């Protein structure tokens, strides 16, 4: 808890002015060093506070104001997007800034985090609620193998301009995981089941026609009423080798279905042409390009 004290002014008899003390000599270099030290100390303290409470807008604003004071000699960046493809280690995490939810940079030892996003849902067209944050992962070796075979000769700008590579990733047998972390504390498993019936059902119809009700029912039936999903619960949707969709809730496997169509439909929700979070998709595309030319 930060204590704010406000000065109060009272009328007092005037005091004799003290004689000014001679200022000690100092150099321009010393002044620069002291100023830099103050900036680093303030930024460090604010950064630590934000790690403890990432949702505090006052602290983020304070740190941004420190970094935004540019001098003629240096320029420090504001809060920005992290290049996930270049800053991944098994022990590091990345925070989804709107919710404060963190995701490991590496999953299952070999899956690299490519991007994070947020699933919002409109309630009666009046209010958007944050349902869950998500992270999209892909197997490092699979990515490099499949992308280099088809796009290895393209330059970075050419690769980014290519609009087919997302579809290529969605359709091919690349091991990937979409991790959902629940942020809405009143979400029920029945609501999750209903939401998947709508979203996955529309993608199954898009890619495979209307005769896929049995496949959709097999998938949604995995989300049984007995499962509780309070805030912080994890749902992992993983495409394993052979186009097998493996579903886990809080680390427990609840089912697996071999279906290329189902895997394609799930991934299309997050990195397809009409994704839940467009900024997340753009971040994923950027990190894929960086990974290909690393």
LINLINCOR-V402700 format. One record per residue. OMEGA is omega as a letter, one per 40 degrees, with the letter a starting at -180 (none if undefined). D_FIRST is the distance of its C-alpha to the first C-alpha in Angstrom with 2 decimals. Layout:
BEGIN
OMEGA_D_FIRST ; OMEGA_D_FIRST
END
This chain:
BEGIN
a_0.00 ; i_3.77 ; i_6.38 ; i_9.55 ; a_12.78 ; a_16.05 ; i_19.40 ; a_22.09 ; i_25.75 ; i_28.39 ; a_32.06 ; i_33.05 ; a_36.33 ; i_36.73 ; i_36.31 ; a_38.70 ; i_37.56 ; i_37.21 ; a_39.52 ; i_37.99 ; i_37.69 ; i_39.40 ; i_37.17 ; i_37.56 ; i_39.35 ; a_37.44 ; i_38.47 ; i_37.35 ; i_36.51 ; i_34.16 ; i_32.34 ; a_32.07 ; a_30.74 ; i_28.03 ; i_26.96 ; i_26.98 ; i_24.93 ; i_22.21 ; a_22.25 ; a_22.17 ; a_19.30 ; a_17.13 ; a_18.32 ; i_17.81 ; i_14.15 ; a_13.65 ; i_15.98 ; i_14.26 ; a_10.95 ; i_13.35 ; i_15.19 ; i_12.29 ; a_11.70 ; a_14.98 ; a_14.86 ; a_12.16 ; a_14.75 ; a_12.80 ; i_12.40 ; a_16.01 ; a_17.23 ; a_15.85 ; i_17.62 ; a_20.65 ; i_20.95 ; a_21.06 ; a_23.71 ; i_25.61 ; a_26.53 ; i_29.95 ; i_32.28 ; a_36.00 ; a_35.71 ; i_33.12 ; a_31.49 ; a_28.47 ; i_28.07 ; i_25.48 ; a_24.08 ; a_27.35 ; a_29.25 ; i_29.82 ; a_33.44 ; a_33.44 ; a_37.04 ; a_36.46 ; a_33.13 ; i_33.77 ; a_33.56 ; a_33.52 ; a_30.05 ; i_28.21 ; i_26.46 ; a_26.09 ; i_23.36 ; a_24.46 ; a_22.10 ; a_22.41 ; a_21.45 ; a_19.59 ; a_22.52 ; i_23.90 ; i_27.60 ; a_29.45 ; i_31.56 ; a_34.56 ; i_35.71 ; i_38.54 ; a_39.14 ; a_41.02 ; a_39.41 ; i_37.53 ; a_34.75 ; a_36.23 ; i_33.71 ; a_30.92 ; a_30.75 ; i_29.73 ; i_32.04 ; i_31.59 ; i_33.73 ; i_34.83 ; i_34.89 ; i_37.91 ; a_37.68 ; a_34.82 ; i_31.62 ; i_30.77 ; i_28.67 ; a_27.39 ; i_29.56 ; i_29.10 ; a_28.38 ; i_31.33 ; a_32.46 ; a_36.11 ; i_37.64 ; i_41.18 ; a_43.19 ; a_43.44 ; i_47.14 ; a_48.18 ; a_46.55 ; a_48.21 ; a_51.51 ; a_51.74 ; a_50.33 ; i_52.40 ; a_55.56 ; a_55.27 ; a_53.12 ; a_53.36 ; a_55.69 ; i_53.49 ; a_51.43 ; i_47.70 ; i_48.23 ; a_51.15 ; a_49.15 ; a_46.32 ; a_48.96 ; a_50.62 ; a_49.68 ; a_51.38 ; i_49.34 ; i_46.70 ; i_49.58 ; i_51.06 ; a_47.92 ; a_47.70 ; a_51.37 ; a_51.86 ; i_51.26 ; a_48.06 ; a_45.65 ; i_42.44 ; i_39.42 ; i_37.18 ; i_34.02 ; i_32.31 ; a_28.79 ; i_28.11 ; i_25.06 ; a_26.37 ; i_25.62 ; a_28.72 ; i_31.21 ; i_34.30 ; i_36.85 ; i_39.40 ; i_37.55 ; i_37.48 ; a_41.19 ; a_41.98 ; i_40.07 ; i_41.98 ; a_45.22 ; a_44.73 ; i_43.40 ; i_45.34 ; i_48.33 ; i_48.54 ; i_48.47 ; i_51.13 ; i_53.29 ; a_52.66 ; a_53.77 ; a_56.17 ; a_57.50 ; a_57.22 ; a_58.66 ; a_55.53 ; i_54.41 ; i_55.09 ; i_52.97 ; a_50.05 ; i_50.44 ; a_50.48 ; a_47.17 ; a_45.31 ; i_46.73 ; a_44.64 ; a_41.57 ; a_42.58 ; a_41.02 ; a_40.20 ; i_37.44 ; a_33.90 ; i_31.54 ; i_27.96 ; a_25.18 ; i_25.32 ; a_29.06 ; i_31.33 ; i_34.76 ; i_36.87 ; a_40.02 ; i_42.09 ; i_45.47 ; a_47.27 ; a_50.67 ; a_53.44 ; i_51.27 ; i_49.83 ; i_46.68 ; a_44.61 ; i_41.83 ; i_39.06 ; a_36.33 ; i_33.56 ; a_36.02 ; i_38.95 ; a_41.98 ; i_43.13 ; i_46.08 ; a_47.90 ; i_50.36 ; a_52.74 ; i_52.96 ; a_52.77 ; a_52.50 ; i_49.45 ; i_47.66 ; a_48.52 ; i_47.26 ; a_43.86 ; a_43.24 ; i_44.48 ; a_41.51 ; a_39.17 ; i_41.38 ; a_44.37 ; i_45.56 ; a_43.37 ; i_40.13 ; a_37.05 ; a_34.97 ; i_37.06 ; i_34.49 ; i_34.22 ; i_38.01 ; i_38.17 ; i_35.76 ; i_37.97 ; i_41.07 ; a_39.66 ; i_38.76 ; i_42.16 ; i_43.87 ; a_41.96 ; a_42.82 ; a_46.47 ; i_46.90 ; none_44.81
END
